[in-house]
Amino acid sequence: MGILRPLRFLVPKRFRKSGPIVSVVRMEGIISGGRGGFRSSQINMKSLAGPLERAFNVPDVKAVVLLINSPGGSPVQSSLIGKRVRALAEEKEVPVFAFAEDVAASGGYWLACAADEIYADASSIIGSIGVISAGFGFQDLIQRYGIERRVYAAGDHKGALDPFQPENPDDVARLKIAQTGIHDSFKELVRTRRSGKLTAPEADLFSGEFWTGMQAQELGLVDGIGDLRSVMRERFGEKVRFNVVAPKRSWLKDRFGVGSRLTSGSFRGGEAWVDTAIGAIEERLIWNRFGL
């Protein structure tokens, strides 16, 4: 008995009381590879690897909840995160629940599919099972101001989709081939994770359309309408306790709300604020697709 007693100090005090424990990992923002350190919110494997490990490693954890509010973004990051969730769930034999807040669309729905059960609010935006690529064309703008752009490359397609050059139909065709491959992977994921639950034709489900949570339940894209606290109490009892696992933040970001892009001991202010502006526009456009 004396040997076992010290082990209790490995468990946080708030979890030493009776009652089942459910870990909660919030996934909020644009899904991105993390290149823009100054953008307001991001989801990626780098920021979530630690929280996911900690969430599944809580002693006697009964379930892990993914609290999702994302309009999508990088399919690669979506896939990496989803695979990590499934690997941990199978290794630890812990069920996973996803709860959509305002939106779980495109890559956000990809993340939700990592769960064993998906819940949403009646007014949540769900779906958008498709692939999109968007950008701007500036070739007329630079000509208007007498700007000459000089690009030197080896490889016939190295400058494909250059926003400062006229659009090339061959480049667009190659992009669409890549998008089709990603879309096929997304569709296969949904078929596998929602097997036996989908009720609508695939032509409708995989068209890129999105629905409210209530409509998504009818289509089989979500398992029910409900919020985290209510569903978890119904599943694990009134004494269920939530272990919210948050990503670790840098002191600079906590203090000033910015990242810490430092180069050779100096702050690259011009580049950083340009990145901030572009990132803000990109984020706004992605959220706007869903009226948010």
Backbone torsions as a table, in degrees:
resi	resn	phi	psi	omega
1	MET	NA	-38.6	179.9
2	GLY	-65.3	-27.8	179.5
3	ILE	-73.6	-36.8	-176.6
4	LEU	-77.8	-26.8	-173.3
5	ARG	-56.4	-42.9	-178.9
6	PRO	-61.4	-22.6	-177.8
7	LEU	-63.8	-25.6	-178.9
8	ARG	-64.0	-23.6	-178.8
9	PHE	-78.7	-6.9	174.6
10	LEU	-79.2	-15.4	-178.1
11	VAL	-101.0	128.3	177.6
12	PRO	-51.3	145.9	-176.1
13	LYS	-54.7	-37.6	-175.2
14	ARG	-68.0	-11.8	-179.6
15	PHE	-105.5	7.5	-179.4
16	ARG	-86.3	-11.4	177.0
17	LYS	-78.8	169.6	179.3
18	SER	-74.2	155.2	178.4
19	GLY	123.3	139.8	-179.0
20	PRO	-67.5	150.2	-177.4
21	ILE	-110.5	133.3	174.6
22	VAL	-123.9	123.8	177.3
23	SER	-84.2	143.7	-178.7
24	VAL	-125.7	125.0	176.5
25	VAL	-117.2	118.3	179.4
26	ARG	-85.4	134.0	176.4
27	MET	-123.9	96.9	-172.5
28	GLU	-128.9	129.8	175.0
29	GLY	119.3	-168.3	178.9
30	ILE	-77.7	138.7	176.6
31	ILE	-84.0	115.8	-171.4
32	SER	-142.3	154.6	177.6
33	GLY	-70.0	-6.1	175.1
34	GLY	90.7	17.9	-178.6
35	ARG	-73.1	-28.9	-177.1
36	GLY	-98.6	90.4	-173.9
37	GLY	-66.9	-12.2	-176.3
38	PHE	-103.0	2.2	-177.1
39	ARG	-74.5	156.1	-167.3
40	SER	-64.7	-40.1	-177.8
41	SER	-155.3	141.4	-178.9
42	GLN	-144.3	150.1	170.8
43	ILE	-120.8	127.3	173.6
44	ASN	-158.5	169.2	-176.5
45	MET	-62.4	-36.6	-178.4
46	LYS	-60.8	-43.5	-176.5
47	SER	-79.9	-21.4	-174.3
48	LEU	-103.7	-12.7	-177.5
49	ALA	-56.9	-48.6	-179.8
50	GLY	-64.3	-52.5	178.8
51	PRO	-56.6	-39.0	179.6
52	LEU	-65.7	-43.7	177.9
53	GLU	-59.4	-46.3	-178.8
54	ARG	-66.1	-36.8	-178.6
55	ALA	-63.3	-43.3	-177.6
56	PHE	-79.0	-19.1	-176.1
57	ASN	-93.7	2.8	174.5
58	VAL	-62.9	128.8	-178.9
59	PRO	-56.6	131.7	176.0
60	ASP	61.1	25.3	178.5
61	VAL	-62.9	135.8	-176.9
62	LYS	-89.6	-28.0	-178.3
63	ALA	-164.5	160.3	172.4
64	VAL	-119.9	131.9	-180.0
65	VAL	-107.7	133.2	170.6
66	LEU	-101.6	112.9	179.9
67	LEU	-97.1	104.9	-166.7
68	ILE	-108.4	132.1	171.3
69	ASN	-143.6	85.0	-174.1
70	SER	-148.9	135.1	175.3
71	PRO	-89.4	3.4	176.1
72	GLY	113.3	-161.8	-177.1
73	GLY	147.6	-130.3	-174.0
74	SER	-65.9	121.9	176.0
75	PRO	-68.5	-30.8	179.6
76	VAL	-65.8	-48.2	178.7
77	GLN	-64.0	-38.5	177.0
78	SER	-58.4	-45.8	-179.3
79	SER	-65.9	-44.4	-179.6
80	LEU	-61.1	-44.4	-179.6
81	ILE	-66.0	-45.9	179.9
82	GLY	-59.0	-42.7	179.2
83	LYS	-65.2	-39.0	178.7
84	ARG	-64.9	-40.6	178.2
85	VAL	-60.5	-47.3	-178.6
86	ARG	-64.9	-39.7	-179.9
87	ALA	-62.5	-44.2	179.7
88	LEU	-68.0	-39.9	-179.9
89	ALA	-61.9	-41.3	-179.7
90	GLU	-73.6	-37.7	179.3
91	GLU	-65.6	-44.2	-176.3
92	LYS	-90.3	-8.9	-176.8
93	GLU	55.2	50.3	-179.4
94	VAL	-119.2	129.8	178.3
95	PRO	-70.8	151.2	-178.6
96	VAL	-121.9	133.1	177.6
97	PHE	-119.8	139.3	174.7
98	ALA	-113.1	138.1	176.4
99	PHE	-125.3	120.0	178.0
100	ALA	-87.1	133.7	174.6
101	GLU	-93.7	-114.3	-179.7
102	ASP	-62.6	-44.0	-174.7
103	VAL	-152.7	138.0	168.4
104	ALA	-135.0	82.0	-173.1
105	ALA	-126.0	154.6	-179.4
106	SER	53.2	-122.6	178.7
107	GLY	-59.5	-28.0	176.2
108	GLY	-64.0	-36.7	176.4
109	TYR	-74.6	-32.6	174.3
110	TRP	-55.9	-44.5	177.8
111	LEU	-62.8	-42.7	-179.2
112	ALA	-60.5	-32.7	-179.0
113	CYS	-68.3	-10.5	174.8
114	ALA	-73.1	-14.8	-178.4
115	ALA	-86.1	158.2	175.1
116	ASP	-77.2	-30.1	176.9
117	GLU	-138.8	143.4	-178.4
118	ILE	-121.4	131.8	177.5
119	TYR	-126.4	155.3	-178.9
120	ALA	-148.2	163.4	168.2
121	ASP	-75.9	155.3	179.8
122	ALA	-57.8	-28.6	-177.0
123	SER	-103.6	5.3	176.3
124	SER	-61.8	154.6	174.9
125	ILE	-99.3	123.4	-173.4
126	ILE	-129.1	144.2	171.2
127	GLY	113.5	-124.8	-174.8
128	SER	55.8	51.1	-177.8
129	ILE	-81.0	86.7	-177.5
130	GLY	-164.5	-172.9	-179.3
131	VAL	-133.6	135.2	-179.3
132	ILE	-135.8	146.0	173.9
133	SER	-133.4	128.9	-176.8
134	ALA	-132.8	152.2	178.4
135	GLY	-164.7	-166.3	-179.3
136	PHE	-128.0	156.7	173.8
137	GLY	-116.2	121.5	-174.1
138	PHE	-114.6	11.0	-172.2
139	GLN	-61.6	-37.2	179.3
140	ASP	-73.0	-31.9	-178.3
141	LEU	-64.8	-47.2	-177.0
142	ILE	-70.4	-30.6	176.5
143	GLN	-66.9	-37.6	-179.3
144	ARG	-60.5	-35.2	-177.6
145	TYR	-98.7	12.8	175.7
146	GLY	67.8	29.8	-179.5
147	ILE	-94.0	130.0	177.0
148	GLU	-107.3	122.4	-180.0
149	ARG	-98.5	133.6	-178.5
150	ARG	-119.1	120.0	-179.3
151	VAL	-129.5	132.1	179.8
152	TYR	-124.8	126.2	-175.2
153	ALA	-144.9	152.4	171.2
154	ALA	-107.5	124.1	-174.7
155	GLY	118.5	126.8	-173.0
156	ASP	-62.1	-29.2	-174.3
157	HIS	-114.4	16.8	-176.9
158	LYS	-64.3	-28.7	-179.4
159	GLY	-100.2	24.0	-177.7
160	ALA	-59.6	139.4	175.8
161	LEU	64.5	26.4	176.0
162	ASP	-63.1	121.2	-177.2
163	PRO	-68.5	-11.7	179.5
164	PHE	-98.8	7.3	176.7
165	GLN	-121.0	154.0	175.9
166	PRO	-58.5	147.6	-178.3
167	GLU	-64.6	133.7	-179.5
168	ASN	-104.5	119.5	-178.2
169	PRO	-57.2	-34.2	179.1
170	ASP	-65.4	-38.8	177.5
171	ASP	-64.6	-41.4	179.6
172	VAL	-63.8	-40.7	179.3
173	ALA	-61.9	-42.3	178.5
174	ARG	-66.1	-38.3	177.4
175	LEU	-61.6	-42.0	-178.7
176	LYS	-65.1	-33.6	175.7
177	ILE	-63.3	-44.5	178.1
178	ALA	-63.0	-42.6	179.6
179	GLN	-62.2	-38.5	179.2
180	THR	-61.9	-41.6	178.3
181	GLY	-62.6	-42.9	178.6
182	ILE	-65.6	-42.1	178.8
183	HIS	-60.9	-41.1	178.3
184	ASP	-60.6	-40.8	178.7
185	SER	-64.5	-41.3	179.1
186	PHE	-62.4	-46.6	-179.5
187	LYS	-61.4	-42.5	-179.5
188	GLU	-65.1	-37.6	176.5
189	LEU	-60.5	-46.9	-178.6
190	VAL	-64.4	-42.9	177.9
191	ARG	-57.8	-43.3	-176.7
192	THR	-71.2	-49.1	-174.4
193	ARG	-75.6	-25.3	-179.8
194	ARG	-110.4	25.9	-177.8
195	SER	-56.5	128.9	179.0
196	GLY	81.4	-1.9	-176.6
197	LYS	-110.9	-23.3	-176.5
198	LEU	-73.6	136.4	-173.8
199	THR	-119.2	-3.3	-177.2
200	ALA	-113.8	159.8	177.1
201	PRO	-60.8	145.4	-179.4
202	GLU	-61.3	-31.5	179.3
203	ALA	-59.5	-31.7	177.0
204	ASP	-83.0	-45.5	-175.5
205	LEU	-64.7	-36.2	-173.0
206	PHE	-103.8	23.2	-177.9
207	SER	-85.6	-7.8	-174.1
208	GLY	94.2	-3.2	179.0
209	GLU	-70.4	155.2	176.1
210	PHE	-126.8	159.6	-173.6
211	TRP	-137.6	167.4	171.5
212	THR	-73.9	165.6	178.2
213	GLY	-58.8	-38.8	179.7
214	MET	-64.3	-43.8	177.6
215	GLN	-66.2	-39.4	-179.1
216	ALA	-63.0	-33.9	176.8
217	GLN	-65.2	-41.8	178.9
218	GLU	-64.2	-31.8	-179.4
219	LEU	-83.7	-10.4	-178.9
220	GLY	86.4	10.2	178.7
221	LEU	-77.8	-24.4	173.6
222	VAL	-129.8	159.4	-176.5
223	ASP	-89.9	-20.8	-178.3
224	GLY	-175.3	171.1	176.0
225	ILE	-103.7	123.8	-179.4
226	GLY	173.1	163.2	178.4
227	ASP	-104.4	164.5	-175.4
228	LEU	-53.0	-53.8	-173.5
229	ARG	-63.8	-44.4	-177.1
230	SER	-66.8	-46.3	-177.5
231	VAL	-67.1	-42.0	-179.2
232	MET	-68.3	-35.7	176.0
233	ARG	-67.8	-38.2	177.1
234	GLU	-65.3	-36.3	-177.1
235	ARG	-80.5	-40.4	-172.0
236	PHE	-118.0	1.5	176.8
237	GLY	101.1	163.7	-175.7
238	GLU	-65.5	-22.2	-176.7
239	LYS	-90.0	7.6	-179.8
240	VAL	-59.6	140.0	179.8
241	ARG	-122.1	145.2	-172.8
242	PHE	-106.9	125.6	176.9
243	ASN	-101.6	97.5	-177.8
244	VAL	-82.5	118.1	-176.9
245	VAL	-105.5	114.2	-175.9
246	ALA	-107.8	150.0	174.4
247	PRO	-63.6	149.3	175.8
248	LYS	-76.6	134.7	-178.1
249	ARG	-110.7	152.1	178.1
250	SER	-75.7	153.6	178.6
251	TRP	-59.5	-41.0	-177.0
252	LEU	-63.8	-40.5	-179.3
253	LYS	-69.7	-40.4	177.4
254	ASP	-62.7	-38.6	-173.7
255	ARG	-76.7	-43.4	-172.3
256	PHE	-119.8	-4.4	179.4
257	GLY	74.2	22.9	179.5
258	VAL	-132.0	165.5	176.5
259	GLY	-79.7	-172.2	-177.1
260	SER	-128.0	62.7	179.4
261	ARG	-81.3	101.6	-178.8
262	LEU	-116.1	137.3	178.9
263	THR	-135.6	122.2	178.9
264	SER	52.5	37.7	175.9
265	GLY	79.7	1.7	-178.7
266	SER	-123.7	155.8	-178.8
267	PHE	-90.7	118.3	-177.9
268	ARG	-82.8	73.4	-172.1
269	GLY	-59.6	-46.6	-177.3
270	GLY	-60.0	-51.5	-179.5
271	GLU	-62.4	-40.0	-177.3
272	ALA	-64.1	-43.9	-176.5
273	TRP	-74.8	-29.0	172.1
274	VAL	-64.0	-44.4	178.1
275	ASP	-60.9	-39.7	178.6
276	THR	-61.1	-46.0	-178.2
277	ALA	-63.9	-46.6	179.7
278	ILE	-63.7	-43.2	179.2
279	GLY	-60.7	-40.1	179.9
280	ALA	-64.8	-40.4	178.4
281	ILE	-64.9	-44.9	-180.0
282	GLU	-60.8	-45.5	179.8
283	GLU	-61.8	-44.5	-178.3
284	ARG	-61.3	-40.4	179.7
285	LEU	-65.5	-39.6	-179.9
286	ILE	-66.1	-47.6	178.1
287	TRP	-62.8	-37.9	-177.6
288	ASN	-63.2	-25.4	179.5
289	ARG	-59.3	-22.8	-177.6
290	PHE	-112.2	17.1	177.1
291	GLY	70.1	26.3	-175.9
292	LEU	-115.5	NA	NA
